Every structure is written in C-alpha cells, then in structure tokens.
C-alpha cells in the first residue's frame, strides 16, 4: 500500500534516532576537547554521527543489501567500508588521542577483574528514564545493579572474543548493555543518540588496548610483530617459564606496530615473548 515507505526509519544500525533533519543534531560547542562528546561528531553521512552503538548492520540478515539501498552505494565493498560499525575503530583511535593520562596507569580493556570494571564505571554519568519520555541524569555507583549488569556483560563479551581478549578498545562497543540495552534505559520510550551513547563516550578514553603479538617465518628466522600505540615505548621481554622475564629490546611502534627477529638455534629451549608498555 505504501511502496515508498522507509522501513528503516527507526533502524539504530543505520541512523541516529530522533534525527529527521540537520536541525535535529545537537553538536558540541564551546566545550573542552575531550572524548565525552565523541559520539556527537558528524561522520559525514546525512543521518549519522560517529557510531558508538552495538547493532551491526553488516551482521544482520541481508544487512549489506539494506545498507547499500539506504546509502545508494551499490558497490558492496565500498558500502561495507563506510558502514557505521566501522566507526568502532575510529572511536578507539580518537579516544586514545584525546587521552592525556599516563598510559601506564590506564587500565587494559582486557582486565579480567570484574571489580575493577565496577570501579571504572563508578562516577560516570548516564541518562535514565524510569518513566516514559522523562529523562534524568544519574551518577553511576559501583554497587548498583546496573553497573553489575554492564561489568558482567563486558567480561562475558571478552571471554567470547577469538582468543578470549579484545584486540582494540573499540571492540567493547559491540556490547549492547553499554548502549541499546543499557540497564539505565526504558526501551519503551523514544531515546536520543546521546542517551544511548553517553556511557561508552566516557568509557573509551579510560581504557587502553594491550600489545598483541603474532609470528611468521622469514628467511629461516622468526618475525615477531607486536601492536602498540605510536609515540610510546615498549620493552620486548623473553621468558622460559612465564614467570621470570628479561627485557631484550626497547621499541617504538610506527603506524601501530613494531617488529623484531628471533634467530634461535634449532635445538634451543622453548621461549616465550611479550611486550610491556614502558611510557
């Protein structure tokens, strides 16, 4: 009956909720540069700011085709590259650039201690709507049931990642309890993008990614590559028992990685390697 009806008018994976024209955005003005308003930065598409929510349009049934139709981009490769979910990596990068804390004191996104996550959530702010369409700002308490739900969801998501760890800070944005399924929000109301994304916009800059290693053979030797943050120094350490570690080199990543070669004898005992953030 309505062939031109937009069936994705309320699809959170495609557009910001409650945004129907350019006048509906509330861009930050006169504020100190920080990550708290990261989700309000325009991403270049007509209806979407930087995407911090969890719904992945590319993972939905026929999702890529839906996104192609929405954007008018019929090139599947190009359409996938500009999908909102790709913003997770951009948000991680921008949050690290806006972080002025000593990286050695910034907790890892792979912290296995649930209590540490509760402490990290303590004092952050959230929007809540205990009554439909009536929103209030609240300060998150570490002993609140909502904080426990979020912390448990983070740990569960980490365990279910390949290898059991997040590779990037932005990977936590796939956790719906931080946004669309926030325990602070009543889904029966019309909810703004700011209300959905307020928790991750504060949380991202409080975390750092771990340095992750990979190996590959290279001309009879072994090439080891570690990830890391440009402008920071990492020590490569070696151990034979995973208990006693010795530093063998200091490295500074370029474009997010650094390499070193292992040329161990054929009959050498098993060795383990790790990288440790120095500064």
N, C-alpha and C positions, 0 to 999 in steps of 0.2 A: 504493500500500500504506500510505503514511503521509501522509494528506491534511493533517494539521496540522503537518507538519514545516516548520520555519522554514528556507527555502532561502537566507536572507540572514544566517544566524547568524554568518558569518565575513566578511561584506562590509565592508571597511575604509571604504567610502564612506558607510556608514550608521551604524556604531557603533565605539566604541573596542575594539580587540582585547583579548582576555583578560578582559573585563569581563562578568560574568554576574549580578552583584548590586551593590547600593550599597556593600557592604563591600569590593568589589574595587578601588575607586578609592584612590589614594594622593595626597590633596590636600596641598599645601604648608602647613606650619605652622611658625611661629617663624622665618620667613625674611625677609630684607630685601626690600622691594618692588622687584622688577625684572622684566624680560621673560623671564628664563630659565625661569620656571615658568608662562609664559603658556598653554602647551598643557594645563596641569593644571587650569585654571579651568573650572568647570562651566558649560555653555552653556544649561542649562535643560531639555534633553531627558533622558529617562530613562537613556540609554546613551551619551551623548556629551559630552565636554569640548570646549573651543574647538578647532576643526578646523584643523590645520596641514598635513595630508597633501595629496597631489596628485590623488587619484581624485575625479572629479566625477560624482556620481550622476546629475545632470541631463543630462550628455552621453552617458550610457550608453544603449544601445538599450532603449526602453521605461522609461528610468530614472525619469522623473517619476512614472509609474504605480507603480513599485516603491516609491518614496519615499512616495507617498500611502498605499499599503497599509501600509507599515511604521509610519507615524505615526498612521494612522487619520484623516488630514485629507483629505477628499475635494474640498476647494476647491483646484483646481490652482494658482491664483495665490498663495494663502496658503501652500500646501505648498512651492512653489518659493522663496518669500521666506524660509522658515525652513530651507532645505536646508543641510547642513553647509558646503558650498562657499562660502556667503555669508559665512562667518566670516573668509575671507581679508581682506576689507576691514576688519572689526572688529579683527583681529590687527594690521593695519598701523597703525590709529589708536591702539590701546593701546600698541604698541611705541614710537610717536613720543612719546606722553605720558610714558612711563617713561624716555625718553632724556634724560639730564642733560648730554650733551656739547654743545659749541658746534656748532650745525647747520652752520656754515661749514666745519667740519673733518670732518663726517660725509660719507663717500663716497656718490656717487649710485648708485642702483640700476641706472642705465644706463651705468655705467663700461665703456667698450669695451676696457679693458686687462685681458687675462686674468691677467697677473702681479699686478695689483692685487687681483684676486679671490683669488689664491693667498695673498697676504699677509694678506688679511682672514680667510681660513679658518685661517691658521696660529695655533695656540694654542687654538682652540675644542676642545671635548671631544665625543666620540662614543662610542656603545656599539658593540661589535663582538662577533661570535660566530663565531670561526674553527672552533669545534667546536659541533655541535648542542646547543642549550639550555645552553651555557656562555658567559655574557656577561662582558665586561671593559670597563672604561672606558679609553679611549685619548685622547691629546692629538694633534690633527691637525697634521701637519707640512706646510708649504707645498710641499715637494719630494716628497711621497708620491704614488703613482699614484692613490690615492683622491681626493686634493684636485684633481688634474688632471682627473679624470673629472667632478667636481662643477663646477669652474670652466668647463670646456668646455660642459657642459650648460646652464649659466646663459647663456653667450654665445649659444649656438645658439637657446635659447628667446627671448632678447631680439631677435635678428635676425628671428625668425619672428612676432613680435608685429605687429599693424597699425601701420604707420609705422616699424617697426623699433625700438620702445622700449617699456619698461614704463611704464604710467601711474601705478601705485601700487606701493609696496613689497611689499604682499601678493601682487602678481602673480607673484612668484618662487615662491610656494607651489605653483604648477601644475607645477613641475619635479620629476618623480618621483625623480631622483637625490638630492634632499635628504631624502627620506623613504622611501617604499615600495621604491624601487630604490637605496637607499643602497649604495655600494660597500663600506661597512664591515659590512654585514649579510648573513648567510646566510639566504636566504628559506626554507630547508628547516626552520627552527626556528619554534617559537611565539614571536612577538615582541610586546613590550608597546607601548602607545601612546607611552610615554616614550622608548623606544628608537628608534621611528620618527621622533619629532618633536624630538629633542634638538638637532639641528643648526640647523633653522630657528628654534627658540625662542631661540637665541643670536644668530643672524644678523640677524633682523629689526630689532632695536634699533640695529644698527651701520650702518644704511642710511637714506637719505632719498630721497623722490621728487623728481623735477625739477618745476619750474614749467612747465606746459604751456599754450600759448596757443591760442585759437580766435577767429575773427572772424565778424561778422554785420552786415548793413546795418541802419542805424537812423536814420530821418528824414533821409536824404541824407548821413549820416555813416557812419563805420565803428565799430562797437562791438568792442573787443578785450577778451577775458576771459582772465585767467591764473589757474591754480591755485596754491595755496601753503598754508603752514601758518599757522594763526591765531596771533597773538602774535609774528610775525616780520615784519621789514620787507624789502620787495623794491624794487629800482630797475627802472623800465622804461627800456630803452635803445633807441636807434634807430641805424641804420647804412644807408649806401647801397651798401656794398661787402662787408659781412660780415666786415670786418677792423677798421675803426675804428668804435668805439661811443661814443655820448654819452648820458648819463643825462638824461631829460626829466621824470621824476617819481619820487616815493617813495610806496609803497603798503603797506598792511597788510591782509591777507586777512580776510574775515569769512565764517564758515561755509565756509572752504576756497577762496574765490575773491575776486578783485578785478577791477574794470572800469576802462577809460578810453576816451575817444572820440578818434578821428582825424578831423580835418576838413581834409584836404589838398586843395589846388586841383586842378581837373580835369586840368591838364597837368603836375602835379607828377611829379618823377622817382620811380622805384621806391624804396620804403623797406622796411627790414626791422626787426622789433621783437623784443625778447627781455626776459625778466625775470631779474634777478640777485639772489640772496639776499644781503642786507646783514648781518643779525644774527638 
